Amino acid sequence: MRSPCNATVVITGASSGIRLATAQAFARRGARVVLAAWRRELLEQAARDCEALGGRALAVPTDVTDLAQTRELASTAASVFGGIDVWVNNAGTSKWGPCEGIALESQTRLIELNRHGAIYGSHTASGP
C-alpha cells in the first residue's frame, strides 16, 4: 500500500460527521479521496473542502444499499485514480426514540443501510 499522502481512499457516508472528518484527515496528507454518500450537494461541498486541504477529491453519489452502485463506485475510483488503496465502510445511521414512534419503513431503511452498506462495501473492496 502507498503512504497516506499517495493513497487513493474511498470513504462511504463521507458527506458529514466523523466520515467527513476522516476524508479531511486523509486530504490534509495529500491523499486522493473518493467520497460517497446520498446527498449530492453535501458531497460536492465535502469534495471542495478536501481539495482546499490539499487532497484530490472525487464526489460519487452512491446508495451503498445497492450493490450495483457500490460496484460502480469502486470502478469509478479505480478508473479515475488508478486503483484503490483504502476502503472505509462508514455509511450508517441511527434513530432515537421509542420504537413505536419510529416508522417501520424508517427502521427497515436503517437496517439495510447499516448492514448492506458494510457487506456490499467489504465485498466490493476485496475484489471481483
Buried (B, 14 or more C-beta within 10 A) or exposed (E): EEEBEEBBBBBBBBBBEEBBEBBBBBBBBBBBBBBBBBEEEBBBBBBEBBBEBEBBBBBBBBBBBBBEBBBBBBEBBBEEBEEBBBBBBBBBEEEEEEEEEEEEEEEEBBEBBBEBBBBBBEEBBEEE
